[in-house]
Amino acid sequence: MANETRKIKVEEIENEIIKKFLENEGFLFKDHQYAYFRAQKDGLTIILYENQTLLFQGDISLIDEYFLKLRKIISSQKINAGILGLDESGKGDIFGPLVLAGTIIKNPDKINDYEIEDSKNLNDEKIYIIFNKVKNDIIYKVRIIEPEEYNILYEKYNNINKLMTEEYKRLILSFEDKDYNKIILDKYSISIEDIKFLKNGISKPFEMYHKGERFIPVALASIVARYYFSEWFNNQKILLPKGTGEIAIKKFIELKNSLSEENLKKIAKVHFKIKV
């Protein structure tokens, strides 16, 4: 049997989950330089390095088996960890609102049965299907900042990330009466000062991760936010494109030439630098 090697990056929050799983599977542990541990069983070696690289070495069938088992157990543990997950939709779209969402899973067993992933990987049809399946198994809240309000707030802060920080904090505080242990937010460009502001007055542990949607509650928040973002478009009297591509730019220029500034601000984020 040929030996293979596979490496993946894991988060520090996952270290104890991984170690406990391997202990329960009967792996034997040894010290290893620059690593948290080296575990071995049946010719398979798994090493968790200090740089958060998880290395699998051995027969490919064993690597595949334990890789899949670990991914499943990590997802399951993250679901059950009492996490308030936070994410947004609409930040980069010319038209439509900015939607922030927070979710806490109240029925982990059912959530495990669904294929939850980052909403960016899902089309609207899939978003609607998943949202309607999970909405009764989660606690969720949304902050829908309509374009008209968004434009006023942007003028106040002159910075989308500062605006989001203020609004995320309000959303987090609205969950004060809910039962959860930790907050995980999908990371965006945020200053050290704004991170301090965001955490001030919030008693629960707070973590931010790039690609935070790897945590199921954050992925669910992205789906909830995208659902309400898409619903806004469905309720408009005119057909408006999403995103910032050529079609959206062309539509923005067309409407800028045909609508009053007041009416344009009701459907579009007007701070985007678009040559008319």
Secondary structure, DSSP 8 states (H G I E B T S, - for coil): --EEEEEEE--GGGHHHHHHHHHHTT-EEE--TTEEEEEEETTEEEEEETTSEEEEEEEHHHHHHHHHHHHHHHHHHHHTT-EEEEEEE-TT-SBS-EEEEEEEES-HHHHTTS----GGGS-HHHHHHHHHHHTTSEEEEEEEE-HHHHHHHHHHHS-HHHHHHHHHHHHHHTTTTS--SEEEEE--S--HHHHHHHHTT--S-EEEETTGGGSHHHHHHHHHHHHHHHHHHHT-SS----SSSHHHHHHHHHHHHHS-HHHHTTTB-TTS----
